């Protein structure tokens, strides 16, 4: 396996060949691998561009959780926002589910200031439901588009 | 009151980047040569991930630049911005090192 594949595409195009050449100069140790994996993770994180629509969706999700009301509202919103995001980009269904779900424990921390926040993991269920339905709808949309196009 | 110094752009934890600048200040080198030079002359072992993380950061800040090469590895050279950054870093740390040495003596 080429370790440069752990890095984002743009990074790989810039440094991939020489990076592999440097790695090939020495035997790969656990320490070397951990070093590469850590920095590849950092490069992946810093390559993510914040989409304003996703940021708004995340903040609305957090706000829905902060406003005292029935939990069904938050669950319904999570299903909706995960569904819509996944229909647009079906390949990122898990990212969207985890992204919007993360607004719940974060807002819970803001509200309570301390744990336990493990109870908020229940919010993963509506997030995954929304993304799953979005995944099916998104791929059927893509397939229909490719058949008619 | 202590004189206000220019703030290092590489931040407090910019050590790998400073080591790379220091290595390149003696001439152009490619990635592996930088790694070997830092190990040999400074006694610090940098992993490939750390090395290329710092190289990418330095390139983005315009402190080093790659030179054209026919081979798989590109040599890098330090830019005037890189030299200025290294001078700022040394200016910041030299009095601290001297003070530490004096107090430990």
gemmi code that builds the backbone of each chain (N, CA, C; Angstrom):
import gemmi

chains = {
    "A": [
        ("UNK", (0.846, -1.209, 0.000), (0.000, 0.000, 0.000), (0.879, 1.255, 0.000)),
        ("UNK", (0.524, 2.186, -0.855), (1.263, 3.446, -0.882), (0.685, 4.370, 0.196)),
        ("UNK", (1.541, 4.744, 1.154), (1.038, 5.529, 2.291), (0.593, 6.931, 1.884)),
        ("UNK", (1.075, 7.396, 0.744), (0.654, 8.735, 0.308), (-0.843, 8.770, 0.007)),
        ("UNK", (-1.457, 7.568, -0.186), (-2.896, 7.536, -0.444), (-3.720, 7.902, 0.779)),
        ("UNK", (-3.075, 7.990, 1.946), (-3.798, 8.439, 3.143), (-4.023, 9.958, 3.102)),
        ("UNK", (-3.278, 10.626, 2.234), (-3.347, 12.103, 2.161), (-4.402, 12.547, 1.142)),
        ("UNK", (-4.848, 13.812, 1.250), (-5.804, 14.330, 0.258), (-5.191, 14.361, -1.151)),
        ("UNK", (-6.052, 14.339, -2.158), (-5.591, 14.306, -3.558), (-4.624, 15.436, -3.900)),
        ("UNK", (-4.998, 16.650, -3.498), (-4.179, 17.816, -3.859), (-2.784, 17.684, -3.252)),
        ("UNK", (-2.726, 17.212, -2.022), (-1.432, 17.030, -1.340), (-0.615, 15.967, -2.074)),
        ("UNK", (-1.303, 14.897, -2.474), (-0.623, 13.777, -3.136), (-0.032, 14.212, -4.481)),
        ("UNK", (-0.802, 15.055, -5.180), (-0.289, 15.526, -6.473), (0.970, 16.377, -6.293)),
        ("UNK", (0.985, 17.138, -5.199), (2.124, 18.028, -4.956), (3.347, 17.256, -4.449)),
        ("UNK", (3.126, 16.356, -3.473), (4.273, 15.739, -2.793), (4.352, 14.221, -2.927)),
        ("UNK", (3.309, 13.592, -3.498), (3.180, 12.138, -3.471), (4.422, 11.372, -3.876)),
        ("UNK", (4.993, 11.674, -5.040), (6.136, 10.908, -5.551), (7.350, 11.020, -4.644)),
        ("UNK", (7.683, 12.243, -4.271), (8.889, 12.414, -3.446), (8.671, 11.874, -2.040)),
        ("UNK", (7.426, 11.950, -1.558), (7.106, 11.405, -0.243), (7.330, 9.887, -0.240)),
        ("UNK", (6.865, 9.230, -1.294), (7.061, 7.784, -1.403), (8.546, 7.454, -1.537)),
        ("UNK", (9.275, 8.319, -2.243), (10.720, 8.091, -2.397), (11.423, 8.177, -1.047)),
        ("UNK", (11.013, 9.139, -0.215), (11.614, 9.269, 1.129), (11.271, 8.050, 1.981)),
        ("UNK", (10.007, 7.618, 1.913), (9.589, 6.449, 2.702), (10.357, 5.193, 2.283)),
        ("UNK", (10.658, 5.109, 0.981), (11.333, 3.912, 0.470), (12.787, 3.829, 0.918)),
        ("UNK", (13.329, 4.944, 1.422), (14.745, 4.960, 1.811), (15.004, 4.198, 3.104)),
        ("UNK", (13.940, 3.998, 3.896), (14.128, 3.330, 5.192), (13.029, 2.310, 5.415)),
        ("UNK", (13.317, 1.273, 6.218), (12.249, 0.316, 6.529), (11.148, 0.995, 7.344)),
        ("UNK", (9.917, 0.613, 7.062), (8.777, 1.244, 7.731), (8.594, 0.640, 9.127)),
        ("UNK", (8.713, 1.482, 10.139), (8.510, 1.022, 11.518), (7.116, 1.456, 11.973)),
        ("UNK", (6.702, 0.948, 13.129), (5.398, 1.339, 13.683), (5.393, 2.844, 13.954)),
        ("UNK", (6.531, 3.343, 14.442), (6.634, 4.773, 14.761), (6.482, 5.624, 13.496)),
        ("UNK", (7.156, 5.174, 12.422), (7.058, 5.890, 11.142), (5.615, 5.881, 10.633)),
        ("UNK", (4.994, 4.702, 10.735), (3.617, 4.578, 10.253), (2.684, 5.497, 11.040)),
        ("UNK", (2.857, 5.508, 12.379), (2.014, 6.359, 13.224), (2.219, 7.832, 12.874)),
        ("UNK", (3.468, 8.199, 12.608), (3.786, 9.584, 12.242), (3.086, 9.971, 10.934)),
        ("UNK", (3.156, 9.071, 9.959), (2.509, 9.347, 8.663), (0.991, 9.403, 8.835)),
        ("UNK", (0.433, 8.441, 9.586), (-1.025, 8.398, 9.755), (-1.526, 9.663, 10.452)),
        ("UNK", (-0.795, 10.112, 11.473), (-1.193, 11.318, 12.205), (-1.187, 12.546, 11.291)),
        ("UNK", (-0.095, 12.704, 10.535), (0.000, 13.892, 9.676), (-0.941, 13.803, 8.470)),
        ("UNK", (-1.215, 12.572, 8.012), (-2.196, 12.431, 6.928), (-3.583, 12.846, 7.435)),
        ("UNK", (-3.895, 12.454, 8.677), (-5.173, 12.852, 9.276), (-5.291, 14.362, 9.386)),
        ("UNK", (-4.185, 14.998, 9.818), (-4.179, 16.466, 9.923), (-4.399, 17.101, 8.555)),
        ("UNK", (-3.715, 16.545, 7.540), (-3.839, 17.089, 6.178), (-5.273, 16.920, 5.675)),
        ("UNK", (-5.881, 15.786, 5.997), (-7.275, 15.565, 5.580), (-8.183, 16.596, 6.244)),
        ("UNK", (-7.961, 16.820, 7.541), (-8.815, 17.761, 8.269), (-8.668, 19.176, 7.738)),
        ("UNK", (-7.418, 19.581, 7.487), (-7.203, 20.964, 7.046), (-7.611, 21.174, 5.590)),
        ("UNK", (-7.820, 20.062, 4.852), (-8.223, 20.222, 3.446), (-9.736, 20.394, 3.307)),
        ("UNK", (-10.466, 20.140, 4.405), (-11.927, 20.258, 4.344), (-12.309, 21.730, 4.299)),
        ("UNK", (-13.057, 22.077, 3.286), (-13.537, 23.455, 3.197), (-14.933, 23.515, 3.811)),
        ("UNK", (-15.150, 24.536, 4.638), (-16.439, 24.638, 5.315), (-17.487, 25.128, 4.328)),
        ("UNK", (-18.483, 24.281, 4.112), (-19.593, 24.643, 3.248), (-20.584, 25.456, 4.081)),
        ("UNK", (-20.922, 26.685, 3.661), (-21.803, 27.522, 4.493), (-23.154, 26.861, 4.766)),
        ("UNK", (-23.690, 26.133, 3.770), (-24.993, 25.490, 3.975), (-24.906, 24.408, 5.054)),
        ("UNK", (-23.814, 23.639, 5.021), (-23.625, 22.604, 6.042), (-23.448, 23.244, 7.414)),
        ("UNK", (-22.707, 24.355, 7.456), (-22.488, 25.044, 8.733), (-23.812, 25.551, 9.297)),
        ("UNK", (-24.659, 26.110, 8.403), (-25.972, 26.602, 8.854), (-26.811, 25.429, 9.361)),
        ("UNK", (-26.808, 24.318, 8.599), (-27.557, 23.128, 9.004), (-27.113, 22.624, 10.370)),
        ("UNK", (-25.800, 22.638, 10.583), (-25.248, 22.169, 11.859), (-25.694, 23.088, 12.996)),
        ("UNK", (-25.652, 24.399, 12.745), (-26.016, 25.350, 13.804), (-27.509, 25.274, 14.121)),
        ("UNK", (-28.324, 25.091, 13.077), (-29.768, 24.947, 13.317), (-30.036, 23.689, 14.140)),
        ("UNK", (-29.313, 22.606, 13.836), (-29.474, 21.358, 14.592), (-29.138, 21.589, 16.065)),
        ("UNK", (-28.030, 22.298, 16.294), (-27.635, 22.587, 17.678), (-28.669, 23.471, 18.357)),
        ("UNK", (-29.164, 24.480, 17.629), (-30.158, 25.395, 18.204), (-31.451, 24.663, 18.530)),
        ("UNK", (-31.860, 23.744, 17.639), (-33.081, 22.968, 17.879), (-32.969, 22.180, 19.183)),
        ("UNK", (-31.744, 21.734, 19.477), (-31.534, 20.955, 20.696), (-31.484, 21.854, 21.929)),
        ("UNK", (-31.034, 23.101, 21.717), (-30.910, 24.015, 22.860), (-32.262, 24.598, 23.274)),
        ("UNK", (-33.157, 24.792, 22.280), (-34.467, 25.362, 22.599), (-35.303, 24.276, 23.273)),
        ("UNK", (-35.799, 24.558, 24.473), (-36.553, 23.521, 25.169), (-37.881, 23.214, 24.477)),
        ("UNK", (-38.003, 22.048, 23.952), (-39.235, 21.594, 23.304), (-39.195, 20.072, 23.213)),
        ("UNK", (-40.238, 19.503, 22.660), (-40.290, 18.043, 22.573), (-39.126, 17.513, 21.732)),
        ("UNK", (-38.606, 16.367, 22.176), (-37.427, 15.801, 21.511), (-37.732, 15.402, 20.060)),
        ("UNK", (-39.024, 15.180, 19.770), (-39.398, 14.775, 18.408), (-39.025, 15.843, 17.373)),
        ("UNK", (-39.039, 17.113, 17.803), (-38.687, 18.190, 16.869), (-37.232, 18.047, 16.418)),
        ("UNK", (-36.366, 17.800, 17.411), (-34.940, 17.644, 17.081), (-34.728, 16.416, 16.211)),
        ("UNK", (-35.424, 15.315, 16.562), (-35.272, 14.070, 15.793), (-35.768, 14.271, 14.366)),
        ("UNK", (-36.901, 14.940, 14.240), (-37.466, 15.201, 12.908), (-36.537, 16.065, 12.072)),
        ("UNK", (-35.976, 17.076, 12.703), (-35.050, 17.959, 11.989), (-33.802, 17.192, 11.544)),
        ("UNK", (-33.288, 16.336, 12.437), (-32.097, 15.545, 12.096), (-32.361, 14.662, 10.878)),
        ("UNK", (-33.528, 14.010, 10.879), (-33.873, 13.157, 9.735), (-33.900, 13.997, 8.459)),
        ("UNK", (-34.544, 15.161, 8.558), (-34.709, 16.015, 7.375), (-33.357, 16.521, 6.840)),
        ("UNK", (-32.549, 17.062, 7.743), (-31.294, 17.681, 7.290), (-30.320, 16.620, 6.749)),
        ("UNK", (-30.290, 15.449, 7.389), (-29.415, 14.370, 6.897), (-29.920, 13.857, 5.545)),
        ("UNK", (-31.242, 13.788, 5.403), (-31.840, 13.335, 4.141), (-31.465, 14.290, 3.002)),
        ("UNK", (-31.688, 15.581, 3.228), (-31.462, 16.573, 2.157), (-29.980, 16.591, 1.744)),
        ("UNK", (-29.088, 16.613, 2.755), (-27.651, 16.670, 2.437), (-27.219, 15.428, 1.660)),
        ("UNK", (-27.739, 14.253, 2.066), (-27.317, 13.003, 1.411), (-27.887, 12.877, 0.001)),
        ("UNK", (-29.106, 13.402, -0.218), (-29.670, 13.362, -1.575), (-28.748, 14.122, -2.534)),
        ("UNK", (-28.199, 15.243, -2.057), (-27.323, 16.051, -2.911), (-25.984, 15.343, -3.144)),
        ("UNK", (-25.419, 14.761, -2.079), (-24.126, 14.069, -2.215), (-24.219, 12.694, -1.546)),
        ("UNK", (-24.757, 11.695, -2.253), (-24.994, 10.383, -1.636), (-23.728, 9.704, -1.107)),
        ("UNK", (-22.588, 9.973, -1.749), (-21.359, 9.276, -1.326), (-20.925, 9.678, 0.079)),
        ("UNK", (-21.398, 10.812, 0.551), (-20.956, 11.294, 1.863), (-22.024, 11.078, 2.941)),
        ("UNK", (-22.839, 10.035, 2.761), (-23.968, 9.826, 3.676), (-23.529, 9.666, 5.138)),
        ("UNK", (-22.444, 8.924, 5.363), (-22.000, 8.697, 6.743), (-21.408, 9.976, 7.339)),
        ("UNK", (-20.679, 10.711, 6.518), (-20.114, 11.982, 6.983), (-21.222, 12.915, 7.444)),
        ("UNK", (-22.294, 13.001, 6.627), (-23.397, 13.898, 6.988), (-24.087, 13.424, 8.265)),
        ("UNK", (-24.310, 12.116, 8.381), (-24.976, 11.591, 9.584), (-24.159, 11.942, 10.824)),
        ("UNK", (-22.843, 11.724, 10.750), (-21.985, 11.995, 11.914), (-21.855, 13.500, 12.168)),
        ("UNK", (-21.784, 14.253, 11.055), (-21.639, 15.714, 11.187), (-22.834, 16.321, 11.923)),
        ("UNK", (-24.039, 16.021, 11.428), (-25.216, 16.640, 12.043), (-25.514, 16.040, 13.412)),
        ("UNK", (-25.208, 14.767, 13.576), (-25.375, 14.167, 14.901), (-24.477, 14.884, 15.914)),
        ("UNK", (-23.252, 15.251, 15.490), (-22.291, 15.858, 16.428), (-22.817, 17.148, 17.047)),
        ("UNK", (-23.784, 17.793, 16.373), (-24.355, 19.036, 16.922), (-25.103, 18.765, 18.228)),
        ("UNK", (-25.602, 17.552, 18.393), (-26.399, 17.239, 19.584), (-25.523, 17.155, 20.844)),
        ("UNK", (-24.472, 16.290, 20.870), (-23.640, 16.281, 22.078), (-22.936, 17.607, 22.341)),
        ("UNK", (-22.548, 18.315, 21.251), (-21.864, 19.597, 21.447), (-22.812, 20.601, 22.097)),
        ("UNK", (-24.034, 20.691, 21.577), (-24.986, 21.645, 22.166), (-25.382, 21.223, 23.580)),
        ("UNK", (-25.391, 19.917, 23.809), (-25.705, 19.423, 25.161), (-24.603, 19.832, 26.136)),
        ("UNK", (-23.368, 19.779, 25.656), (-22.243, 20.222, 26.500), (-22.341, 21.707, 26.800)),
        ("UNK", (-22.746, 22.482, 25.778), (-22.888, 23.930, 25.956), (-23.975, 24.201, 26.999)),
        ("UNK", (-25.065, 23.460, 26.912), (-26.186, 23.696, 27.830), (-25.849, 23.240, 29.253)),
        ("UNK", (-25.335, 21.999, 29.375), (-25.124, 21.441, 30.711), (-23.737, 21.780, 31.257)),
        ("UNK", (-22.788, 21.997, 30.362), (-21.433, 22.339, 30.785), (-20.624, 21.136, 31.241)),
        ("UNK", (-21.232, 20.004, 31.381), (-20.511, 18.795, 31.810), (-21.316, 17.576, 31.364)),
        ("UNK", (-20.740, 16.395, 31.586), (-21.399, 15.149, 31.174), (-22.548, 14.786, 32.076)),
        ("UNK", (-23.245, 13.657, 31.910), (-22.923, 12.696, 30.875), (-23.610, 13.052, 29.559)),
        ("UNK", (-22.877, 12.921, 28.466), (-23.466, 13.216, 27.167), (-23.681, 11.938, 26.367)),
        ("UNK", (-23.340, 10.772, 26.995), (-23.486, 9.518, 26.234), (-24.943, 9.268, 25.854)),
        ("UNK", (-25.869, 9.865, 26.657), (-27.287, 9.645, 26.335), (-27.651, 10.244, 24.979)),
        ("UNK", (-26.876, 11.238, 24.544), (-27.192, 11.883, 23.273), (-26.898, 10.967, 22.084)),
        ("UNK", (-26.208, 9.841, 22.342), (-25.894, 8.930, 21.231), (-27.169, 8.388, 20.578)),
        ("UNK", (-28.303, 8.485, 21.287), (-29.585, 8.042, 20.726), (-29.920, 8.851, 19.461)),
        ("UNK", (-29.359, 10.082, 19.402), (-29.622, 10.942, 18.246), (-28.993, 10.402, 16.963)),
        ("UNK", (-28.092, 9.436, 17.116), (-27.500, 8.819, 15.915), (-28.574, 8.104, 15.096)),
        ("UNK", (-29.613, 7.620, 15.792), (-30.650, 6.845, 15.082), (-31.376, 7.710, 14.039)),
        ("UNK", (-31.962, 8.860, 14.430), (-32.597, 9.671, 13.373), (-31.612, 10.159, 12.320)),
        ("UNK", (-30.362, 10.444, 12.747), (-29.367, 10.918, 11.767), (-29.110, 9.825, 10.719)),
        ("UNK", (-28.958, 8.598, 11.179), (-28.687, 7.493, 10.243), (-29.922, 7.161, 9.410)),
        ("UNK", (-31.120, 7.312, 10.008), (-32.349, 7.064, 9.238), (-32.438, 8.072, 8.082)),
        ("UNK", (-32.221, 9.351, 8.420), (-32.294, 10.395, 7.391), (-31.277, 10.169, 6.287)),
        ("UNK", (-30.043, 9.839, 6.687), (-28.991, 9.620, 5.688), (-29.277, 8.388, 4.841)),
        ("UNK", (-29.807, 7.336, 5.478), (-30.084, 6.103, 4.726), (-31.163, 6.340, 3.671)),
        ("UNK", (-32.231, 7.039, 4.079), (-33.293, 7.330, 3.102), (-32.727, 8.234, 1.999)),
        ("UNK", (-31.912, 9.199, 2.414), (-31.283, 10.100, 1.443), (-30.365, 9.357, 0.488)),
        ("UNK", (-29.684, 8.339, 1.018), (-28.773, 7.544, 0.191), (-29.538, 6.835, -0.922)),
        ("UNK", (-30.656, 6.218, -0.544), (-31.476, 5.513, -1.540), (-32.027, 6.518, -2.555)),
        ("UNK", (-32.579, 7.626, -2.039), (-33.167, 8.638, -2.928), (-32.101, 9.268, -3.813)),
        ("UNK", (-30.942, 9.524, -3.226), (-29.860, 10.172, -3.969), (-29.350, 9.297, -5.099)),
        ("UNK", (-29.139, 8.004, -4.811), (-28.623, 7.118, -5.852), (-29.671, 6.842, -6.925)),
        ("UNK", (-30.948, 6.770, -6.515), (-31.968, 6.556, -7.554), (-32.069, 7.796, -8.443)),
        ("UNK", (-31.818, 8.975, -7.847), (-31.823, 10.213, -8.638), (-30.656, 10.203, -9.627)),
        ("UNK", (-29.494, 9.789, -9.134), (-28.298, 9.743, -9.997), (-28.506, 8.722, -11.115)),
        ("UNK", (-29.040, 7.537, -10.750), (-29.247, 6.480, -11.743), (-30.255, 6.926, -12.794)),
        ("UNK", (-31.349, 7.568, -12.325), (-32.368, 8.042, -13.268), (-31.772, 9.075, -14.214)),
        ("UNK", (-30.963, 9.950, -13.636), (-30.330, 10.995, -14.434), (-29.426, 10.410, -15.502)),
        ("UNK", (-28.654, 9.368, -15.141), (-27.729, 8.782, -16.115), (-28.477, 7.997, -17.185)),
        ("UNK", (-29.663, 7.436, -16.831), (-30.442, 6.688, -17.823), (-31.096, 7.629, -18.828)),
        ("UNK", (-31.647, 8.744, -18.290), (-32.327, 9.685, -19.189), (-31.334, 10.549, -19.944)),
        ("UNK", (-30.176, 10.827, -19.261), (-29.166, 11.676, -19.911), (-28.461, 10.855, -20.952)),
    ],
    "B": [
        ("UNK", (11.355, 47.627, 30.637), (10.384, 46.770, 29.946), (11.043, 46.075, 28.746)),
        ("UNK", (10.738, 44.801, 28.574), (11.360, 44.035, 27.497), (10.940, 44.568, 26.131)),
        ("UNK", (11.896, 44.552, 25.206), (11.615, 45.041, 23.851), (10.634, 44.084, 23.144)),
        ("UNK", (9.627, 44.663, 22.497), (8.643, 43.836, 21.775), (9.273, 43.288, 20.496)),
        ("UNK", (9.302, 41.966, 20.362), (9.913, 41.361, 19.173), (8.847, 41.010, 18.147)),
        ("UNK", (9.302, 40.883, 16.892), (8.375, 40.432, 15.846), (7.890, 39.033, 16.200)),
        ("UNK", (6.600, 38.786, 15.977), (6.018, 37.488, 16.353), (6.380, 36.439, 15.300)),
        ("UNK", (6.953, 35.297, 15.722), (7.277, 34.260, 14.731), (5.997, 33.739, 14.076)),
        ("UNK", (5.991, 33.679, 12.747), (4.784, 33.239, 12.026), (4.584, 31.736, 12.115)),
        ("UNK", (5.638, 31.018, 12.436), (5.505, 29.564, 12.513), (4.899, 29.122, 13.833)),
        ("UNK", (4.700, 30.070, 14.747), (4.061, 29.741, 16.010), (5.011, 29.128, 16.999)),
        ("UNK", (4.497, 28.870, 18.166), (5.317, 28.382, 19.262), (5.864, 26.984, 18.982)),
        ("UNK", (5.078, 26.176, 18.257), (5.487, 24.787, 18.059), (6.002, 24.544, 16.634)),
        ("UNK", (6.730, 25.518, 16.128), (7.205, 25.411, 14.747), (8.569, 24.762, 14.622)),
        ("UNK", (8.983, 23.962, 15.612), (10.352, 23.447, 15.624), (10.732, 22.638, 14.379)),
        ("UNK", (9.931, 21.674, 13.911), (10.354, 20.951, 12.710), (10.581, 21.899, 11.536)),
        ("UNK", (9.723, 22.898, 11.403), (9.871, 23.861, 10.312), (11.161, 24.651, 10.466)),
        ("UNK", (11.497, 25.024, 11.699), (12.740, 25.767, 11.927), (13.953, 24.898, 11.597)),
        ("UNK", (13.881, 23.621, 11.964), (14.996, 22.709, 11.655), (15.187, 22.591, 10.149)),
        ("UNK", (14.064, 22.567, 9.414), (14.148, 22.473, 7.946), (14.768, 23.755, 7.376)),
        ("UNK", (14.321, 24.903, 7.886), (14.894, 26.174, 7.418), (16.393, 26.208, 7.698)),
        ("UNK", (16.758, 25.738, 8.887), (18.169, 25.730, 9.270), (18.967, 24.806, 8.345)),
        ("UNK", (18.386, 23.672, 8.016), (19.061, 22.735, 7.123), (19.224, 23.338, 5.727)),
        ("UNK", (18.167, 23.991, 5.245), (18.220, 24.557, 3.888), (19.086, 25.814, 3.812)),
        ("UNK", (19.383, 26.402, 4.968), (20.188, 27.628, 4.930), (21.632, 27.332, 4.504)),
        ("UNK", (22.014, 26.044, 4.528), (23.379, 25.720, 4.067), (23.391, 25.260, 2.611)),
        ("UNK", (22.222, 25.296, 1.959), (22.174, 24.914, 0.547), (20.915, 24.135, 0.216)),
        ("UNK", (20.620, 23.995, -1.072), (19.392, 23.299, -1.475), (19.522, 21.803, -1.174)),
        ("UNK", (18.385, 21.211, -0.804), (18.359, 19.767, -0.504), (16.994, 19.207, -0.860)),
        ("UNK", (16.940, 17.917, -1.170), (15.643, 17.267, -1.337), (15.216, 16.652, -0.001)),
        ("UNK", (13.991, 16.128, 0.040), (13.392, 15.694, 1.301), (14.260, 14.776, 2.143)),
        ("UNK", (14.771, 13.716, 1.529), (15.539, 12.752, 2.317), (16.851, 13.360, 2.811)),
        ("UNK", (17.447, 14.222, 1.970), (18.705, 14.874, 2.371), (18.466, 15.799, 3.562)),
        ("UNK", (17.307, 16.448, 3.588), (16.974, 17.313, 4.731), (16.882, 16.462, 6.001)),
        ("UNK", (16.195, 15.318, 5.864), (15.997, 14.416, 6.999), (17.350, 13.936, 7.559)),
        ("UNK", (18.231, 13.538, 6.647), (19.547, 13.027, 7.050), (20.379, 14.144, 7.671)),
        ("UNK", (20.314, 15.349, 7.084), (21.088, 16.479, 7.609), (20.634, 16.830, 9.022)),
        ("UNK", (19.315, 16.856, 9.238), (18.786, 17.204, 10.566), (19.209, 16.151, 11.596)),
        ("UNK", (19.181, 14.896, 11.184), (19.601, 13.820, 12.086), (21.091, 13.931, 12.409)),
        ("UNK", (21.874, 14.159, 11.359), (23.329, 14.160, 11.515), (23.856, 15.375, 12.251)),
        ("UNK", (23.349, 16.562, 11.887), (23.947, 17.765, 12.456), (23.185, 18.310, 13.657)),
        ("UNK", (21.923, 17.913, 13.823), (21.154, 18.462, 14.948), (20.703, 17.385, 15.923)),
        ("UNK", (20.866, 16.137, 15.531), (20.514, 15.038, 16.441), (19.023, 14.856, 16.651)),
        ("UNK", (18.236, 15.350, 15.695), (16.769, 15.207, 15.821), (16.272, 14.311, 14.691)),
        ("UNK", (15.488, 13.307, 15.053), (14.962, 12.393, 14.037), (13.537, 12.807, 13.674)),
        ("UNK", (13.330, 13.180, 12.423), (11.988, 13.573, 11.966), (11.392, 12.436, 11.152)),
        ("UNK", (10.140, 12.098, 11.410), (9.444, 11.121, 10.585), (9.071, 11.742, 9.245)),
        ("UNK", (8.789, 10.900, 8.249), (8.447, 11.422, 6.920), (7.171, 12.265, 6.975)),
        ("UNK", (6.213, 11.865, 7.814), (4.968, 12.625, 7.952), (5.217, 14.008, 8.514)),
        ("UNK", (6.041, 14.064, 9.562), (6.382, 15.358, 10.180), (7.146, 16.222, 9.189)),
        ("UNK", (8.111, 15.601, 8.491), (8.946, 16.328, 7.536), (8.089, 16.980, 6.449)),
        ("UNK", (7.217, 16.170, 5.822), (6.444, 16.719, 4.709), (5.292, 17.601, 5.181)),
        ("UNK", (4.826, 17.395, 6.435), (3.846, 18.325, 7.009), (4.462, 19.707, 7.134)),
        ("UNK", (5.706, 19.745, 7.615), (6.403, 21.024, 7.790), (6.792, 21.628, 6.440)),
        ("UNK", (7.208, 20.788, 5.484), (7.573, 21.297, 4.145), (6.350, 21.946, 3.487)),
        ("UNK", (5.192, 21.270, 3.598), (3.963, 21.823, 2.995), (3.616, 23.164, 3.631)),
        ("UNK", (3.774, 23.243, 4.947), (3.463, 24.490, 5.663), (4.423, 25.609, 5.241)),
        ("UNK", (5.705, 25.269, 5.144), (6.705, 26.273, 4.763), (6.485, 26.761, 3.328)),
        ("UNK", (6.091, 25.835, 2.447), (5.817, 26.237, 1.058), (4.621, 27.172, 0.998)),
        ("UNK", (3.595, 26.844, 1.792), (2.378, 27.667, 1.812), (2.695, 29.077, 2.314)),
        ("UNK", (3.621, 29.164, 3.274), (3.993, 30.467, 3.834), (5.033, 31.190, 2.980)),
        ("UNK", (5.482, 30.528, 1.914), (6.465, 31.150, 1.013), (7.859, 31.205, 1.603)),
        ("UNK", (8.163, 30.347, 2.577), (9.474, 30.380, 3.216), (10.484, 29.453, 2.542)),
        ("UNK", (9.975, 28.464, 1.806), (10.856, 27.642, 0.963), (10.162, 27.493, -0.392)),
        ("UNK", (10.920, 27.113, -1.404), (10.289, 26.840, -2.706), (10.986, 25.654, -3.362)),
        ("UNK", (10.224, 24.850, -4.117), (10.844, 23.716, -4.804), (11.533, 24.194, -6.073)),
        ("UNK", (12.612, 23.541, -6.405), (13.310, 23.865, -7.649), (12.930, 22.818, -8.693)),
        ("UNK", (12.890, 23.204, -9.963), (12.531, 22.221, -10.988), (13.532, 21.067, -11.029)),
        ("UNK", (12.996, 19.874, -11.251), (13.872, 18.697, -11.270), (13.312, 17.654, -12.218)),
        ("UNK", (14.200, 16.934, -12.861), (13.791, 15.863, -13.766), (13.485, 14.588, -12.979)),
        ("UNK", (14.021, 14.540, -11.768), (13.919, 13.306, -10.989), (12.647, 13.278, -10.155)),
        ("UNK", (12.497, 12.139, -9.452), (11.295, 11.932, -8.652), (11.258, 12.877, -7.446)),
        ("UNK", (12.439, 13.225, -6.950), (12.507, 14.104, -5.782), (12.924, 15.505, -6.209)),
        ("UNK", (12.286, 16.500, -5.592), (12.607, 17.885, -5.932), (13.495, 18.482, -4.846)),
        ("UNK", (14.506, 19.252, -5.224), (15.244, 19.969, -4.183), (14.467, 21.219, -3.755)),
        ("UNK", (14.693, 21.637, -2.538), (14.044, 22.850, -2.014), (15.111, 23.867, -1.670)),
        ("UNK", (14.708, 25.144, -1.778), (15.625, 26.196, -1.342), (14.889, 27.163, -0.426)),
        ("UNK", (15.635, 27.767, 0.472), (15.051, 28.723, 1.416), (14.861, 30.058, 0.695)),
        ("UNK", (13.783, 30.768, 0.999), (13.508, 32.068, 0.373), (13.929, 33.187, 1.343)),
        ("UNK", (13.955, 34.428, 0.891), (14.273, 35.533, 1.820), (13.296, 35.574, 3.003)),
        ("UNK", (12.010, 35.225, 2.753), (11.031, 35.187, 3.854), (11.433, 34.134, 4.879)),
        ("UNK", (11.923, 33.009, 4.390), (12.363, 31.939, 5.274), (13.553, 32.360, 6.123)),
        ("UNK", (14.492, 33.053, 5.486), (15.668, 33.534, 6.235), (15.237, 34.539, 7.303)),
        ("UNK", (14.287, 35.408, 6.940), (13.814, 36.411, 7.902), (13.121, 35.722, 9.089)),
        ("UNK", (12.342, 34.682, 8.786), (11.641, 33.969, 9.849), (12.635, 33.291, 10.790)),
        ("UNK", (13.671, 32.718, 10.198), (14.668, 32.046, 11.026), (15.396, 33.064, 11.905)),
        ("UNK", (15.675, 34.223, 11.343), (16.348, 35.269, 12.123), (15.458, 35.699, 13.293)),
        ("UNK", (14.156, 35.837, 13.032), (13.218, 36.221, 14.096), (13.197, 35.163, 15.193)),
        ("UNK", (13.174, 33.908, 14.767), (13.134, 32.803, 15.731), (14.394, 32.819, 16.604)),
        ("UNK", (15.543, 32.981, 15.961), (16.802, 32.973, 16.716), (16.878, 34.179, 17.645)),
        ("UNK", (16.369, 35.325, 17.150), (16.386, 36.540, 17.969), (15.520, 36.344, 19.210)),
        ("UNK", (14.412, 35.621, 19.044), (13.512, 35.383, 20.171), (14.144, 34.442, 21.191)),
        ("UNK", (14.796, 33.392, 20.679), (15.262, 32.340, 21.584), (16.667, 32.545, 22.122)),
        ("UNK", (17.500, 33.302, 21.420), (18.889, 33.461, 21.874), (18.985, 33.998, 23.298)),
        ("UNK", (18.283, 35.109, 23.625), (18.406, 35.610, 25.004), (17.882, 34.616, 26.038)),
        ("UNK", (16.866, 33.826, 25.642), (16.298, 32.851, 26.577), (17.311, 31.733, 26.840)),
        ("UNK", (17.980, 31.304, 25.770), (18.997, 30.258, 25.909), (20.150, 30.771, 26.771)),
        ("UNK", (20.572, 32.010, 26.487), (21.700, 32.596, 27.289), (21.307, 32.689, 28.760)),
        ("UNK", (20.068, 33.124, 29.014), (19.596, 33.259, 30.386), (19.563, 31.883, 31.070)),
        ("UNK", (19.078, 30.891, 30.335), (19.018, 29.545, 30.896), (20.404, 29.020, 31.222)),
        ("UNK", (21.360, 29.233, 30.291), (22.725, 28.764, 30.516), (23.347, 29.457, 31.733)),
        ("UNK", (23.076, 30.771, 31.839), (23.633, 31.536, 32.969), (23.060, 31.041, 34.293)),
        ("UNK", (21.773, 30.746, 34.294), (21.141, 30.319, 35.556), (21.534, 28.892, 35.935)),
        ("UNK", (21.813, 28.087, 34.925), (22.194, 26.693, 35.216), (23.676, 26.560, 35.559)),
        ("UNK", (24.449, 27.600, 35.231), (25.903, 27.512, 35.429), (26.245, 27.508, 36.927)),
    ],
}
model = gemmi.Model(1)
for chain_id, residues in chains.items():
    chain = gemmi.Chain(chain_id)
    for i, (resn, *xyz) in enumerate(residues, 1):
        res = gemmi.Residue()
        res.name, res.seqid = resn, gemmi.SeqId(i, " ")
        for name, pos in zip(("N", "CA", "C"), xyz):
            atom = gemmi.Atom()
            atom.name, atom.element = name, gemmi.Element(name[0])
            atom.pos, atom.b_iso = gemmi.Position(*pos), 0.0
            res.add_atom(atom)
        chain.add_residue(res)
    model.add_chain(chain)
structure = gemmi.Structure()
structure.add_model(model)
structure.setup_entities()
